[in-house]
Amino acid sequence: MVPSPYFDLAMGPDGLLWVANPGRHQIEAYTAKGDRESAWGKFGNTLSDFTACCNPVNFAVMADGGFVTCEKGVVRIKVYDAGGSFTGVVAGPEQLTGGAWSISKTPEQRQHVRFDVAADNAGHVYVLDRDRSVVRIFMHKEA
């Protein structure tokens, strides 16, 4: 179900094709023959859930099989393990859309902000910010 222009996919280290299903708030895995192997994610208001319409808008599969996801609405970048269990937040609305940039945008414009994400083998998360024409790099920080 793709009720918006946001539709992402990626090959995982497991050989499965992972596809965003933003209408169901899930990320699904498919074999090369097109058989659905698994899915994870759900709509809700907790930090581990996907909120608002049509999330996740973008995602990347990490080297360890985990996932980095991006949401619009409540703009945030999150990390999940290979089984789809929430492990943490990379960046929230204030880091991504706060400050003078955010003040210059209408609520409608802020609602449709989204970012593309990628991850490298070292676990760094790269966030493409099209509105500001920059790539942001996030690294894991011990609590």
N, CA, C and O atoms as CSV, one atom per row, in Angstrom:
chain,resi,resn,atom,element,x,y,z
A,1,MET,N,N,0.852,-1.175,0.000
A,1,MET,CA,C,0.000,0.000,0.000
A,1,MET,C,C,0.899,1.240,0.000
A,1,MET,O,O,1.662,1.470,0.938
A,2,VAL,N,N,0.795,2.020,-1.052
A,2,VAL,CA,C,1.638,3.202,-1.175
A,2,VAL,C,C,0.725,4.407,-1.443
A,2,VAL,O,O,0.537,4.799,-2.595
A,3,PRO,N,N,0.159,4.994,-0.379
A,3,PRO,CA,C,-0.781,6.111,-0.546
A,3,PRO,C,C,-0.119,7.484,-0.668
A,3,PRO,O,O,-0.803,8.506,-0.615
A,4,SER,N,N,1.190,7.516,-0.829
A,4,SER,CA,C,1.906,8.789,-0.927
A,4,SER,C,C,3.079,8.609,-1.885
A,4,SER,O,O,3.301,7.501,-2.373
A,5,PRO,N,N,3.834,9.666,-2.166
A,5,PRO,CA,C,4.975,9.517,-3.076
A,5,PRO,C,C,6.203,8.877,-2.428
A,5,PRO,O,O,7.258,8.808,-3.060
A,6,TYR,N,N,6.093,8.414,-1.199
A,6,TYR,CA,C,7.237,7.860,-0.484
A,6,TYR,C,C,7.214,6.342,-0.564
A,6,TYR,O,O,6.272,5.697,-0.102
A,7,PHE,N,N,8.273,5.775,-1.161
A,7,PHE,CA,C,8.334,4.340,-1.376
A,7,PHE,C,C,9.813,3.985,-1.514
A,7,PHE,O,O,10.463,4.394,-2.477
A,8,ASP,N,N,10.342,3.235,-0.566
A,8,ASP,CA,C,11.773,2.950,-0.546
A,8,ASP,C,C,12.003,1.453,-0.504
A,8,ASP,O,O,11.135,0.690,-0.080
A,9,LEU,N,N,13.194,1.034,-0.954
A,9,LEU,CA,C,13.562,-0.375,-0.899
A,9,LEU,C,C,15.069,-0.483,-0.799
A,9,LEU,O,O,15.796,0.450,-1.140
A,10,ALA,N,N,15.536,-1.642,-0.323
A,10,ALA,CA,C,16.969,-1.882,-0.178
A,10,ALA,C,C,17.218,-3.384,-0.089
A,10,ALA,O,O,16.377,-4.136,0.402
A,11,MET,N,N,18.385,-3.809,-0.571
A,11,MET,CA,C,18.796,-5.206,-0.421
A,11,MET,C,C,19.483,-5.357,0.927
A,11,MET,O,O,20.314,-4.531,1.305
A,12,GLY,N,N,19.136,-6.402,1.642
A,12,GLY,CA,C,19.741,-6.669,2.934
A,12,GLY,C,C,20.887,-7.653,2.822
A,12,GLY,O,O,21.004,-8.347,1.812
A,13,PRO,N,N,21.747,-7.731,3.847
A,13,PRO,CA,C,22.848,-8.698,3.840
A,13,PRO,C,C,22.344,-10.146,3.863
A,13,PRO,O,O,23.094,-11.086,3.601
A,14,ASP,N,N,21.058,-10.300,4.182
A,14,ASP,CA,C,20.437,-11.620,4.202
A,14,ASP,C,C,19.972,-12.071,2.817
A,14,ASP,O,O,19.447,-13.175,2.671
A,15,GLY,N,N,20.164,-11.217,1.789
A,15,GLY,CA,C,19.743,-11.555,0.436
A,15,GLY,C,C,18.290,-11.261,0.151
A,15,GLY,O,O,17.807,-11.536,-0.947
A,16,LEU,N,N,17.583,-10.705,1.121
A,16,LEU,CA,C,16.181,-10.357,0.935
A,16,LEU,C,C,16.043,-8.919,0.453
A,16,LEU,O,O,16.866,-8.059,0.767
A,17,LEU,N,N,14.990,-8.679,-0.312
A,17,LEU,CA,C,14.643,-7.324,-0.732
A,17,LEU,C,C,13.702,-6.746,0.323
A,17,LEU,O,O,12.609,-7.268,0.545
A,18,TRP,N,N,14.136,-5.669,0.967
A,18,TRP,CA,C,13.332,-5.021,1.995
A,18,TRP,C,C,12.613,-3.833,1.364
A,18,TRP,O,O,13.233,-3.018,0.681
A,19,VAL,N,N,11.309,-3.738,1.595
A,19,VAL,CA,C,10.474,-2.730,0.946
A,19,VAL,C,C,9.634,-2.019,1.993
A,19,VAL,O,O,9.043,-2.657,2.865
A,20,ALA,N,N,9.583,-0.690,1.904
A,20,ALA,CA,C,8.706,0.066,2.802
A,20,ALA,C,C,7.269,-0.108,2.331
A,20,ALA,O,O,6.978,-0.035,1.137
A,21,ASN,N,N,6.381,-0.338,3.282
A,21,ASN,CA,C,4.947,-0.355,3.016
A,21,ASN,C,C,4.352,0.756,3.869
A,21,ASN,O,O,3.830,0.490,4.951
A,22,PRO,N,N,4.424,2.018,3.389
A,22,PRO,CA,C,4.010,3.144,4.209
A,22,PRO,C,C,2.522,3.161,4.543
A,22,PRO,O,O,2.125,3.784,5.527
A,23,GLY,N,N,1.703,2.500,3.758
A,23,GLY,CA,C,0.275,2.422,4.062
A,23,GLY,C,C,-0.016,1.549,5.269
A,23,GLY,O,O,-1.022,1.742,5.951
A,24,ARG,N,N,0.862,0.591,5.534
A,24,ARG,CA,C,0.713,-0.297,6.692
A,24,ARG,C,C,1.695,0.027,7.801
A,24,ARG,O,O,1.699,-0.641,8.836
A,25,HIS,N,N,2.537,1.053,7.603
A,25,HIS,CA,C,3.552,1.439,8.585
A,25,HIS,C,C,4.492,0.278,8.889
A,25,HIS,O,O,4.796,-0.019,10.045
A,26,GLN,N,N,4.943,-0.373,7.811
A,26,GLN,CA,C,5.802,-1.536,7.970
A,26,GLN,C,C,6.971,-1.508,6.992
A,26,GLN,O,O,6.981,-0.753,6.019
A,27,ILE,N,N,7.950,-2.353,7.282
A,27,ILE,CA,C,9.005,-2.694,6.345
A,27,ILE,C,C,8.895,-4.199,6.144
A,27,ILE,O,O,8.878,-4.968,7.105
A,28,GLU,N,N,8.820,-4.609,4.875
A,28,GLU,CA,C,8.567,-6.007,4.538
A,28,GLU,C,C,9.755,-6.598,3.793
A,28,GLU,O,O,10.469,-5.887,3.086
A,29,ALA,N,N,9.965,-7.909,3.955
A,29,ALA,CA,C,11.053,-8.619,3.287
A,29,ALA,C,C,10.487,-9.571,2.243
A,29,ALA,O,O,9.514,-10.283,2.492
A,30,TYR,N,N,11.122,-9.572,1.054
A,30,TYR,CA,C,10.697,-10.436,-0.043
A,30,TYR,C,C,11.885,-11.225,-0.587
A,30,TYR,O,O,13.016,-10.739,-0.609
A,31,THR,N,N,11.605,-12.446,-1.023
A,31,THR,CA,C,12.624,-13.267,-1.679
A,31,THR,C,C,12.778,-12.820,-3.128
A,31,THR,O,O,12.005,-11.997,-3.619
A,32,ALA,N,N,13.778,-13.367,-3.804
A,32,ALA,CA,C,13.991,-13.059,-5.215
A,32,ALA,C,C,12.814,-13.517,-6.077
A,32,ALA,O,O,12.604,-12.996,-7.172
A,33,LYS,N,N,12.053,-14.485,-5.587
A,33,LYS,CA,C,10.878,-14.966,-6.321
A,33,LYS,C,C,9.623,-14.134,-6.017
A,33,LYS,O,O,8.569,-14.362,-6.611
A,34,GLY,N,N,9.740,-13.175,-5.097
A,34,GLY,CA,C,8.596,-12.319,-4.779
A,34,GLY,C,C,7.752,-12.788,-3.615
A,34,GLY,O,O,6.685,-12.228,-3.360
A,35,ASP,N,N,8.212,-13.816,-2.897
A,35,ASP,CA,C,7.470,-14.300,-1.734
A,35,ASP,C,C,7.760,-13.420,-0.527
A,35,ASP,O,O,8.915,-13.095,-0.250
A,36,ARG,N,N,6.722,-13.041,0.179
A,36,ARG,CA,C,6.899,-12.239,1.393
A,36,ARG,C,C,7.388,-13.139,2.518
A,36,ARG,O,O,6.733,-14.119,2.871
A,37,GLU,N,N,8.547,-12.798,3.076
A,37,GLU,CA,C,9.165,-13.585,4.136
A,37,GLU,C,C,8.795,-13.093,5.526
A,37,GLU,O,O,8.530,-13.892,6.424
A,38,SER,N,N,8.778,-11.783,5.701
A,38,SER,CA,C,8.487,-11.226,7.020
A,38,SER,C,C,8.137,-9.753,6.889
A,38,SER,O,O,8.285,-9.150,5.826
A,39,ALA,N,N,7.672,-9.191,7.991
A,39,ALA,CA,C,7.355,-7.764,8.055
A,39,ALA,C,C,7.433,-7.336,9.509
A,39,ALA,O,O,7.206,-8.134,10.418
A,40,TRP,N,N,7.753,-6.077,9.716
A,40,TRP,CA,C,7.758,-5.535,11.075
A,40,TRP,C,C,7.355,-4.064,11.001
A,40,TRP,O,O,7.427,-3.436,9.944
A,41,GLY,N,N,6.935,-3.536,12.132
A,41,GLY,CA,C,6.528,-2.141,12.244
A,41,GLY,C,C,5.036,-2.041,12.459
A,41,GLY,O,O,4.268,-2.917,12.060
A,42,LYS,N,N,4.635,-0.940,13.107
A,42,LYS,CA,C,3.207,-0.707,13.317
A,42,LYS,C,C,2.949,0.776,13.546
A,42,LYS,O,O,3.844,1.536,13.916
A,43,PHE,N,N,1.708,1.160,13.317
A,43,PHE,CA,C,1.283,2.525,13.568
A,43,PHE,C,C,1.054,2.695,15.066
A,43,PHE,O,O,0.567,1.781,15.731
A,44,GLY,N,N,1.404,3.862,15.594
A,44,GLY,CA,C,1.142,4.153,16.997
A,44,GLY,C,C,1.804,5.444,17.418
A,44,GLY,O,O,2.423,6.136,16.610
A,45,ASN,N,N,1.666,5.760,18.693
A,45,ASN,CA,C,2.192,7.015,19.220
A,45,ASN,C,C,3.387,6.840,20.150
A,45,ASN,O,O,3.863,7.819,20.725
A,46,THR,N,N,3.880,5.617,20.311
A,46,THR,CA,C,5.089,5.443,21.116
A,46,THR,C,C,6.303,5.677,20.234
A,46,THR,O,O,6.191,5.649,19.008
A,47,LEU,N,N,7.441,5.903,20.828
A,47,LEU,CA,C,8.658,6.205,20.085
A,47,LEU,C,C,9.046,5.072,19.136
A,47,LEU,O,O,9.611,5.328,18.073
A,48,SER,N,N,8.757,3.849,19.498
A,48,SER,CA,C,9.133,2.711,18.652
A,48,SER,C,C,8.195,2.521,17.459
A,48,SER,O,O,8.534,1.799,16.522
A,49,ASP,N,N,7.027,3.155,17.479
A,49,ASP,CA,C,6.038,3.022,16.406
A,49,ASP,C,C,6.302,4.024,15.288
A,49,ASP,O,O,7.114,4.938,15.434
A,50,PHE,N,N,5.611,3.840,14.182
A,50,PHE,CA,C,5.611,4.806,13.093
A,50,PHE,C,C,4.332,5.636,13.209
A,50,PHE,O,O,3.225,5.099,13.174
A,51,THR,N,N,4.500,6.942,13.347
A,51,THR,CA,C,3.353,7.831,13.509
A,51,THR,C,C,2.999,8.487,12.184
A,51,THR,O,O,3.701,8.324,11.186
A,52,ALA,N,N,1.917,9.221,12.190
A,52,ALA,CA,C,1.458,10.015,11.049
A,52,ALA,C,C,1.193,9.132,9.831
A,52,ALA,O,O,1.350,7.912,9.876
A,53,CYS,N,N,0.793,9.774,8.766
A,53,CYS,CA,C,0.471,9.066,7.524
A,53,CYS,C,C,1.744,8.648,6.801
A,53,CYS,O,O,2.724,9.392,6.747
A,54,CYS,N,N,1.706,7.465,6.260
A,54,CYS,CA,C,2.678,7.052,5.247
A,54,CYS,C,C,4.117,6.964,5.735
A,54,CYS,O,O,5.022,7.436,5.047
A,55,ASN,N,N,4.350,6.384,6.880
A,55,ASN,CA,C,5.702,6.186,7.391
A,55,ASN,C,C,6.013,4.705,7.463
A,55,ASN,O,O,5.100,3.900,7.653
A,56,PRO,N,N,7.273,4.318,7.317
A,56,PRO,CA,C,8.450,5.158,7.131
A,56,PRO,C,C,8.554,5.665,5.697
A,56,PRO,O,O,8.149,4.980,4.759
A,57,VAL,N,N,9.104,6.878,5.531
A,57,VAL,CA,C,9.249,7.430,4.189
A,57,VAL,C,C,10.537,6.954,3.529
A,57,VAL,O,O,10.583,6.808,2.308
A,58,ASN,N,N,11.573,6.711,4.309
A,58,ASN,CA,C,12.848,6.206,3.805
A,58,ASN,C,C,13.465,5.294,4.854
A,58,ASN,O,O,13.164,5.396,6.043
A,59,PHE,N,N,14.339,4.397,4.391
A,59,PHE,CA,C,15.074,3.545,5.316
A,59,PHE,C,C,16.338,3.049,4.645
A,59,PHE,O,O,16.486,3.149,3.427
A,60,ALA,N,N,17.242,2.517,5.439
A,60,ALA,CA,C,18.455,1.876,4.944
A,60,ALA,C,C,18.697,0.630,5.783
A,60,ALA,O,O,18.367,0.594,6.969
A,61,VAL,N,N,19.274,-0.386,5.161
A,61,VAL,CA,C,19.654,-1.597,5.880
A,61,VAL,C,C,21.127,-1.444,6.263
A,61,VAL,O,O,21.967,-1.121,5.423
A,62,MET,N,N,21.424,-1.679,7.533
A,62,MET,CA,C,22.798,-1.564,8.024
A,62,MET,C,C,23.550,-2.874,7.805
A,62,MET,O,O,22.944,-3.907,7.522
A,63,ALA,N,N,24.875,-2.822,7.938
A,63,ALA,CA,C,25.720,-3.991,7.700
A,63,ALA,C,C,25.357,-5.170,8.599
A,63,ALA,O,O,25.494,-6.324,8.195
A,64,ASP,N,N,24.894,-4.884,9.820
A,64,ASP,CA,C,24.526,-5.959,10.746
A,64,ASP,C,C,23.102,-6.467,10.537
A,64,ASP,O,O,22.621,-7.308,11.296
A,65,GLY,N,N,22.424,-5.949,9.496
A,65,GLY,CA,C,21.052,-6.364,9.223
A,65,GLY,C,C,20.014,-5.504,9.898
A,65,GLY,O,O,18.818,-5.694,9.675
A,66,GLY,N,N,20.444,-4.552,10.728
A,66,GLY,CA,C,19.519,-3.619,11.357
A,66,GLY,C,C,19.048,-2.565,10.355
A,66,GLY,O,O,19.428,-2.585,9.184
A,67,PHE,N,N,18.222,-1.656,10.835
A,67,PHE,CA,C,17.610,-0.669,9.959
A,67,PHE,C,C,17.724,0.738,10.538
A,67,PHE,O,O,17.651,0.936,11.751
A,68,VAL,N,N,17.903,1.699,9.654
A,68,VAL,CA,C,17.783,3.113,9.986
A,68,VAL,C,C,16.542,3.586,9.244
A,68,VAL,O,O,16.422,3.362,8.039
A,69,THR,N,N,15.619,4.237,9.944
A,69,THR,CA,C,14.378,4.690,9.316
A,69,THR,C,C,14.212,6.194,9.439
A,69,THR,O,O,14.745,6.821,10.355
A,70,CYS,N,N,13.472,6.756,8.513
A,70,CYS,CA,C,13.140,8.177,8.541
A,70,CYS,C,C,11.632,8.326,8.476
A,70,CYS,O,O,10.959,7.647,7.700
A,71,GLU,N,N,11.105,9.232,9.311
A,71,GLU,CA,C,9.674,9.526,9.318
A,71,GLU,C,C,9.435,10.981,8.988
A,71,GLU,O,O,10.276,11.840,9.251
A,72,LYS,N,N,8.283,11.247,8.412
A,72,LYS,CA,C,7.835,12.624,8.224
A,72,LYS,C,C,6.720,12.887,9.230
A,72,LYS,O,O,6.305,11.979,9.950
A,73,GLY,N,N,6.240,14.109,9.282
A,73,GLY,CA,C,5.256,14.470,10.308
A,73,GLY,C,C,6.017,14.822,11.567
A,73,GLY,O,O,6.433,15.967,11.747
A,74,VAL,N,N,6.204,13.840,12.443
A,74,VAL,CA,C,7.145,13.976,13.552
A,74,VAL,C,C,8.479,13.521,12.970
A,74,VAL,O,O,8.791,12.330,12.962
A,75,VAL,N,N,9.259,14.476,12.485
A,75,VAL,CA,C,10.470,14.158,11.735
A,75,VAL,C,C,11.516,13.575,12.672
A,75,VAL,O,O,11.934,14.210,13.640
A,76,ARG,N,N,11.931,12.338,12.357
A,76,ARG,CA,C,12.964,11.714,13.181
A,76,ARG,C,C,13.607,10.561,12.435
A,76,ARG,O,O,13.019,9.966,11.531
A,77,ILE,N,N,14.834,10.265,12.842
A,77,ILE,CA,C,15.604,9.149,12.309
A,77,ILE,C,C,15.788,8.172,13.466
A,77,ILE,O,O,16.257,8.557,14.538
A,78,LYS,N,N,15.417,6.897,13.248
A,78,LYS,CA,C,15.484,5.904,14.315
A,78,LYS,C,C,16.239,4.668,13.840
A,78,LYS,O,O,16.448,4.474,12.643
A,79,VAL,N,N,16.647,3.833,14.804
A,79,VAL,CA,C,17.367,2.594,14.512
A,79,VAL,C,C,16.594,1.421,15.113
A,79,VAL,O,O,16.057,1.496,16.219
A,80,TYR,N,N,16.560,0.337,14.341
A,80,TYR,CA,C,15.934,-0.918,14.763
A,80,TYR,C,C,16.938,-2.042,14.513
A,80,TYR,O,O,17.778,-1.940,13.620
A,81,ASP,N,N,16.849,-3.112,15.302
A,81,ASP,CA,C,17.738,-4.254,15.066
A,81,ASP,C,C,17.223,-5.084,13.893
A,81,ASP,O,O,16.201,-4.747,13.295
A,82,ALA,N,N,17.920,-6.162,13.562
A,82,ALA,CA,C,17.580,-6.978,12.400
A,82,ALA,C,C,16.184,-7.591,12.483
A,82,ALA,O,O,15.590,-7.918,11.456
A,83,GLY,N,N,15.660,-7.748,13.691
A,83,GLY,CA,C,14.316,-8.288,13.859
A,83,GLY,C,C,13.233,-7.231,13.888
A,83,GLY,O,O,12.051,-7.557,13.998
A,84,GLY,N,N,13.621,-5.958,13.790
A,84,GLY,CA,C,12.644,-4.873,13.797
A,84,GLY,C,C,12.348,-4.317,15.178
A,84,GLY,O,O,11.394,-3.556,15.338
A,85,SER,N,N,13.143,-4.679,16.184
A,85,SER,CA,C,12.956,-4.123,17.527
A,85,SER,C,C,13.665,-2.777,17.625
A,85,SER,O,O,14.817,-2.642,17.212
A,86,PHE,N,N,12.982,-1.803,18.163
A,86,PHE,CA,C,13.505,-0.448,18.312
A,86,PHE,C,C,14.722,-0.446,19.225
A,86,PHE,O,O,14.698,-1.037,20.305
A,87,THR,N,N,15.809,0.236,18.779
A,87,THR,CA,C,17.006,0.330,19.617
A,87,THR,C,C,17.384,1.756,19.980
A,87,THR,O,O,18.129,1.955,20.941
A,88,GLY,N,N,16.896,2.768,19.242
A,88,GLY,CA,C,17.228,4.130,19.623
A,88,GLY,C,C,16.920,5.167,18.555
A,88,GLY,O,O,16.531,4.846,17.432
A,89,VAL,N,N,17.109,6.423,18.945
A,89,VAL,CA,C,16.881,7.563,18.061
A,89,VAL,C,C,18.231,8.129,17.627
A,89,VAL,O,O,19.114,8.344,18.458
A,90,VAL,N,N,18.384,8.365,16.359
A,90,VAL,CA,C,19.584,9.003,15.822
A,90,VAL,C,C,19.443,10.513,15.926
A,90,VAL,O,O,20.349,11.198,16.400
A,91,ALA,N,N,18.298,11.030,15.478
A,91,ALA,CA,C,18.040,12.469,15.515
A,91,ALA,C,C,16.539,12.704,15.546
A,91,ALA,O,O,15.764,11.987,14.913
A,92,GLY,N,N,16.150,13.722,16.295
A,92,GLY,CA,C,14.748,14.072,16.403
A,92,GLY,C,C,14.438,15.372,15.682
A,92,GLY,O,O,15.287,15.922,14.981
A,93,PRO,N,N,13.219,15.861,15.857
A,93,PRO,CA,C,12.795,17.068,15.141
A,93,PRO,C,C,13.700,18.276,15.371
A,93,PRO,O,O,13.965,19.029,14.434
A,94,GLU,N,N,14.174,18.473,16.591
A,94,GLU,CA,C,14.993,19.657,16.862
A,94,GLU,C,C,16.326,19.606,16.111
A,94,GLU,O,O,16.786,20.626,15.597
A,95,GLN,N,N,16.950,18.420,16.044
A,95,GLN,CA,C,18.217,18.304,15.326
A,95,GLN,C,C,18.020,18.410,13.818
A,95,GLN,O,O,18.911,18.874,13.107
A,96,LEU,N,N,16.868,17.986,13.330
A,96,LEU,CA,C,16.646,17.929,11.889
A,96,LEU,C,C,15.959,19.162,11.314
A,96,LEU,O,O,16.286,19.587,10.205
A,97,THR,N,N,15.025,19.735,12.039
A,97,THR,CA,C,14.258,20.844,11.467
A,97,THR,C,C,14.186,22.061,12.370
A,97,THR,O,O,13.477,23.014,12.046
A,98,GLY,N,N,14.886,22.065,13.479
A,98,GLY,CA,C,14.793,23.168,14.430
A,98,GLY,C,C,15.537,24.409,13.991
A,98,GLY,O,O,16.171,24.437,12.937
A,99,GLY,N,N,15.449,25.423,14.808
A,99,GLY,CA,C,16.185,26.663,14.582
A,99,GLY,C,C,15.546,27.576,13.563
A,99,GLY,O,O,14.348,27.490,13.297
A,100,ALA,N,N,16.370,28.464,12.985
A,100,ALA,CA,C,15.890,29.500,12.074
A,100,ALA,C,C,15.228,28.900,10.837
A,100,ALA,O,O,14.248,29.450,10.334
A,101,TRP,N,N,15.754,27.774,10.341
A,101,TRP,CA,C,15.153,27.143,9.171
A,101,TRP,C,C,13.696,26.796,9.441
A,101,TRP,O,O,12.825,27.075,8.617
A,102,SER,N,N,13.433,26.191,10.586
A,102,SER,CA,C,12.083,25.761,10.927
A,102,SER,C,C,11.137,26.949,11.065
A,102,SER,O,O,9.982,26.866,10.646
A,103,ILE,N,N,11.600,28.032,11.634
A,103,ILE,CA,C,10.767,29.214,11.826
A,103,ILE,C,C,10.339,29.796,10.489
A,103,ILE,O,O,9.248,30.356,10.381
A,104,SER,N,N,11.189,29.670,9.456
A,104,SER,CA,C,10.881,30.233,8.146
A,104,SER,C,C,9.887,29.389,7.357
A,104,SER,O,O,9.444,29.816,6.290
A,105,LYS,N,N,9.524,28.213,7.841
A,105,LYS,CA,C,8.611,27.323,7.131
A,105,LYS,C,C,7.229,27.330,7.775
A,105,LYS,O,O,7.095,27.509,8.986
A,106,THR,N,N,6.207,27.133,6.950
A,106,THR,CA,C,4.848,27.021,7.472
A,106,THR,C,C,4.670,25.625,8.065
A,106,THR,O,O,5.445,24.720,7.756
A,107,PRO,N,N,3.656,25.440,8.914
A,107,PRO,CA,C,3.397,24.085,9.441
A,107,PRO,C,C,3.182,23.064,8.316
A,107,PRO,O,O,3.614,21.918,8.435
A,108,GLU,N,N,2.526,23.466,7.240
A,108,GLU,CA,C,2.306,22.562,6.106
A,108,GLU,C,C,3.647,22.167,5.467
A,108,GLU,O,O,3.847,21.001,5.127
A,109,GLN,N,N,4.551,23.118,5.304
A,109,GLN,CA,C,5.865,22.812,4.739
A,109,GLN,C,C,6.656,21.888,5.656
A,109,GLN,O,O,7.319,20.968,5.177
A,110,ARG,N,N,6.599,22.113,6.948
A,110,ARG,CA,C,7.327,21.261,7.896
A,110,ARG,C,C,6.753,19.856,7.923
A,110,ARG,O,O,7.485,18.897,8.166
A,111,GLN,N,N,5.453,19.715,7.676
A,111,GLN,CA,C,4.796,18.406,7.695
A,111,GLN,C,C,5.367,17.489,6.611
A,111,GLN,O,O,5.412,16.272,6.790
A,112,HIS,N,N,5.799,18.062,5.495
A,112,HIS,CA,C,6.250,17.243,4.366
A,112,HIS,C,C,7.762,17.162,4.230
A,112,HIS,O,O,8.270,16.695,3.211
A,113,VAL,N,N,8.481,17.611,5.246
A,113,VAL,CA,C,9.934,17.471,5.241
A,113,VAL,C,C,10.275,16.002,5.441
A,113,VAL,O,O,9.733,15.340,6.326
A,114,ARG,N,N,11.180,15.504,4.609
A,114,ARG,CA,C,11.658,14.145,4.802
A,114,ARG,C,C,13.104,14.088,4.364
A,114,ARG,O,O,13.576,14.942,3.613
A,115,PHE,N,N,13.789,13.089,4.835
A,115,PHE,CA,C,15.206,12.936,4.593
A,115,PHE,C,C,15.478,11.537,4.063
A,115,PHE,O,O,14.758,10.592,4.387
A,116,ASP,N,N,16.509,11.407,3.253
A,116,ASP,CA,C,16.938,10.076,2.840
A,116,ASP,C,C,18.071,9.658,3.772
A,116,ASP,O,O,18.822,10.504,4.257
A,117,VAL,N,N,18.193,8.369,4.018
A,117,VAL,CA,C,19.186,7.875,4.960
A,117,VAL,C,C,20.015,6.755,4.343
A,117,VAL,O,O,19.557,6.026,3.463
A,118,ALA,N,N,21.248,6.639,4.828
A,118,ALA,CA,C,22.148,5.553,4.443
A,118,ALA,C,C,23.024,5.247,5.650
A,118,ALA,O,O,23.133,6.059,6.569
A,119,ALA,N,N,23.636,4.092,5.643
A,119,ALA,CA,C,24.543,3.702,6.738
A,119,ALA,C,C,25.744,2.992,6.146
A,119,ALA,O,O,25.628,2.307,5.129
A,120,ASP,N,N,26.908,3.154,6.785
A,120,ASP,CA,C,28.100,2.458,6.310
A,120,ASP,C,C,28.417,1.274,7.225
A,120,ASP,O,O,27.712,1.032,8.205
A,121,ASN,N,N,29.478,0.543,6.899
A,121,ASN,CA,C,29.840,-0.651,7.670
A,121,ASN,C,C,30.268,-0.335,9.092
A,121,ASN,O,O,30.220,-1.211,9.956
A,122,ALA,N,N,30.687,0.896,9.355
A,122,ALA,CA,C,31.101,1.292,10.705
A,122,ALA,C,C,29.907,1.741,11.553
A,122,ALA,O,O,30.067,2.045,12.735
A,123,GLY,N,N,28.724,1.783,10.961
A,123,GLY,CA,C,27.535,2.185,11.714
A,123,GLY,C,C,27.229,3.671,11.676
A,123,GLY,O,O,26.311,4.125,12.359
A,124,HIS,N,N,27.978,4.441,10.889
A,124,HIS,CA,C,27.657,5.860,10.738
A,124,HIS,C,C,26.363,5.990,9.941
A,124,HIS,O,O,26.117,5.224,9.010
A,125,VAL,N,N,25.548,6.958,10.313
A,125,VAL,CA,C,24.292,7.208,9.618
A,125,VAL,C,C,24.435,8.516,8.848
A,125,VAL,O,O,24.816,9.545,9.407
A,126,TYR,N,N,24.123,8.458,7.560
A,126,TYR,CA,C,24.193,9.615,6.679
A,126,TYR,C,C,22.769,10.064,6.362
A,126,TYR,O,O,21.928,9.264,5.951
A,127,VAL,N,N,22.516,11.344,6.558
A,127,VAL,CA,C,21.182,11.893,6.349
A,127,VAL,C,C,21.261,12.965,5.272
A,127,VAL,O,O,21.953,13.969,5.437
A,128,LEU,N,N,20.552,12.752,4.173
A,128,LEU,CA,C,20.509,13.713,3.078
A,128,LEU,C,C,19.416,14.727,3.362
A,128,LEU,O,O,18.234,14.384,3.413
A,129,ASP,N,N,19.819,15.979,3.546
A,129,ASP,CA,C,18.891,17.081,3.819
A,129,ASP,C,C,18.775,17.893,2.537
A,129,ASP,O,O,19.595,18.772,2.271
A,130,ARG,N,N,17.755,17.594,1.748
A,130,ARG,CA,C,17.570,18.263,0.459
A,130,ARG,C,C,17.264,19.749,0.614
A,130,ARG,O,O,17.708,20.557,-0.202
A,131,ASP,N,N,16.519,20.118,1.642
A,131,ASP,CA,C,16.136,21.519,1.822
A,131,ASP,C,C,17.335,22.413,2.097
A,131,ASP,O,O,17.358,23.571,1.680
A,132,ARG,N,N,18.321,21.886,2.792
A,132,ARG,CA,C,19.497,22.681,3.127
A,132,ARG,C,C,20.712,22.339,2.258
A,132,ARG,O,O,21.765,22.964,2.383
A,133,SER,N,N,20.559,21.343,1.378
A,133,SER,CA,C,21.634,20.903,0.477
A,133,SER,C,C,22.885,20.468,1.236
A,133,SER,O,O,23.997,20.887,0.915
A,134,VAL,N,N,22.684,19.614,2.255
A,134,VAL,CA,C,23.803,19.092,3.031
A,134,VAL,C,C,23.580,17.607,3.322
A,134,VAL,O,O,22.459,17.101,3.284
A,135,VAL,N,N,24.686,16.936,3.613
A,135,VAL,CA,C,24.632,15.568,4.122
A,135,VAL,C,C,25.120,15.632,5.559
A,135,VAL,O,O,26.222,16.110,5.827
A,136,ARG,N,N,24.305,15.155,6.472
A,136,ARG,CA,C,24.688,15.128,7.885
A,136,ARG,C,C,25.177,13.732,8.230
A,136,ARG,O,O,24.648,12.736,7.737
A,137,ILE,N,N,26.195,13.670,9.084
A,137,ILE,CA,C,26.760,12.378,9.492
A,137,ILE,C,C,26.579,12.241,10.993
A,137,ILE,O,O,26.996,13.107,11.763
A,138,PHE,N,N,25.944,11.131,11.406
A,138,PHE,CA,C,25.724,10.835,12.819
A,138,PHE,C,C,26.505,9.583,13.180
A,138,PHE,O,O,26.551,8.622,12.412
A,139,MET,N,N,27.120,9.603,14.359
A,139,MET,CA,C,27.883,8.463,14.841
A,139,MET,C,C,27.296,8.019,16.173
A,139,MET,O,O,26.731,8.823,16.913
A,140,HIS,N,N,27.435,6.724,16.472
A,140,HIS,CA,C,26.912,6.179,17.720
A,140,HIS,C,C,27.642,6.800,18.912
A,140,HIS,O,O,28.866,6.933,18.916
A,141,LYS,N,N,26.873,7.167,19.899
A,141,LYS,CA,C,27.421,7.775,21.116
A,141,LYS,C,C,26.970,6.930,22.300
A,141,LYS,O,O,25.779,6.662,22.456
A,142,GLU,N,N,27.902,6.518,23.121
A,142,GLU,CA,C,27.553,5.729,24.308
A,142,GLU,C,C,26.715,6.572,25.260
A,142,GLU,O,O,26.933,7.776,25.394
A,143,ALA,N,N,25.764,5.934,25.915
A,143,ALA,CA,C,24.877,6.650,26.844
A,143,ALA,C,C,25.659,7.149,28.031
A,143,ALA,O,O,25.091,7.777,28.925
